[in-house]
Amino acid sequence: MSSKKSASTSIVKMDNNILKRVLGVFDLFAIGYGDLGSSIYYALGITALYALGATPIALGLAGLVFVCTALTYAEMTSTFHDTGGSASFARRAFNDLVSFISGWGLLLDYIVTIAISAFAIAPTTPLTRI
């Protein structure tokens, strides 16, 4: 493989020590589905279990929060062209400490999502019935 080919297919590209955006639509879809899409299968059941008759209200409120979060990310991304997501947005709006907490909170969110997915999916896999 030539060096030009490997440089063009890398995930991170540096241009004058600045990260360039190289993720495409498919990459962003995969990240979003991995964090949100996979959890919808067990989140509906857990929500219905605890909310009982108020399930439509709980799902409506969750949808409203999700729309507000998506619109906030869209607005901040169009305003600040930095890489780093919510951590860089928090750095611009507040300070480095809030940015640090935001970044680690998002990492914790990803880890908890993976753990809950593993816990919820494990009883339904054929390997656990042996």
Buried (B, 14 or more C-beta within 10 A) or exposed (E): EEEEEEEEEEEEEEEEEEEEEEEEEEEEEEEEEBBEEBBEEBBEEEBBEEBEEEBEEBBEEEEEEEEEEEEEEEEBEEEBEBEBBBBBBBBEEEEEEBBEEBBEEBEEEEEEBBEBBEEBEEEEEEEEEE
